[in-house]
Amino acid sequence: MRKKLADIEKRLSTKRERVTEAEARRRRAVAVAGLKELEFRKRRGELIDRQEVERAASDRGRIEREAWQNWPNRIVPIMAAEIGVDARVLQVAMDKYIRQHLEERSEYMPLLAEGSS
């Protein structure tokens, strides 16, 4: 396996592509056109900034987590009275299982595709 990798690296490092001036100009024109198209699509609202999306997703996750962590404080007295149990016991149990659930959910982190910057 290491020999195969070494062979591939050697072939890639020794392989030099000769490019004519005309081909270099053509490639540059294609790259410039691509950048202009991206800028145009961004201005039209078709593209958004990756960092903004990641920040918004993180903020939303934090807000949801805090809402779940605070929910037992509001609902426990009502639930305890409704089912006839000690509110303190129910509070401890709900806190424990909600935190456990949130911990399990935090392990799932969707990744944006590497090529979608």
N, C-alpha and C positions, 0 to 999 in steps of 0.2 A: 504494500500500500504506500509506504513512504517513497519507494522508488518511483511509483507512478506519479505521485505528487511532484517529486523532484523533476521528472521528465517533462511534465506539463509546465512547471514553472520555467524550466530552461527554454522550452519552445516559445513560451510567451515573451520571455525577456529578450530573446535573440531575434524575434520576428519584428522587423521594423517596416512600417508601411510608408512608402514614398507617396507624397501627395503633391500634385501639381498646384501651381498658384491659382489656376482657374478652379480646381476642385476645392481648394481652401476658401476661395471667395464664395463659391456655391454653398459650402457648409456653413459659412458665417451668415449668409443671407437666410438660409433655412432656420438657423438658430435665432436670429433677430426676429424673423417672422413669427416664430413660435413664442418668443417672449412678448411680442406685441399682442398676439392672440390671447395669451394668458392675462395680460393687463386689461385688455378689452373685456374679457369674460368676467374678470374681477369687478370692474366698474359697473357691469350690467347686473351684478349681484349673483352670478352663477357660481362664483368661487368665494370661499370664505377662509379666513386665517385659521390655520390649524391650532395655534396657541390659544386663540380666543375660544374655539370649540372645546379644547381640553380644559381650559379654565372654567368655562360655563358648566361643563359636565361635573367637574370637581366641586364647584359651588353647589350645584343641585344635589349631588350626593351628600354633602355635608348638611344641607338643609333637611333632607329626608331623614338622615341618621338622627339629627337632633329632634326632629318631630317624633320619631318612633321612641326615642329615649324619654321624652317628656309625656308621651301619651298615657302611660300607667298612672301618673299623678292625677290626671283628670278623670280617668275611667274607673280606677279601682274602687273608690267609694260607691259608685253606682252599681258596679258588678257585685261587689261584696254584699250590698244590701239586697240585690236581686236574687242572689243564690244562697244567701244566709251563711256566709263564712266571715272569718275574722279578716278585716281589711289589711292589717299588717302582714298576715301570712300571704294573702293574695298579692300584695305589693312586692314582697320579696320574690315570690315565684315568678311573677310577670317580669320584673326587672331582670332576673336571671335568664329567662328564656328569650326575652327580646334581645338582650345583649349577645346571647349565644347565636341567635338567628342573624343579627347584624354582623357578627364576626364571620360567620359562614358566608354571608353575601359579599363581604368585603374581599374575599379571596377571588371572586370573579371580577376580572378587569378586562373589559373588551379592548382590544388593541386596534388602533387605526392601521390600515394597510400601510406598509412602509413606503410604497410608491405614491401615496396620496397626500403629499405635502402641499 
